[in-house]
């Protein structure tokens, strides 16, 4: 998946979707959907945009216009317990965003 710098997102508003990827217990990374293509969001220094909780992402995207924001969790549970690999992904997406809880 390609990357896009956070400062460039202003030129692609409204963003189709902001995806907050749950990577670990307290690590989240962000991707955006622009013209049906998903890009990981990067900082000016080239590092992936990381957050310790989804509210940090909401706050960071507060000034940008987007249609929807979701929390995405990709489970490796089947692999961990020795189940056969599925053809489809084991992904859960939950809609959230613009609740101003930060």
Protein Blocks (a to p, Z undefined) as FASTA:
>chain_A
ZZddfklmmmmcccfbdcdddfbfkbccddddeehiacddddfkopacddfbfklmmmmm
mmpccfbdcdddddfklmmnopacdfbdcdddddeejklpZZ
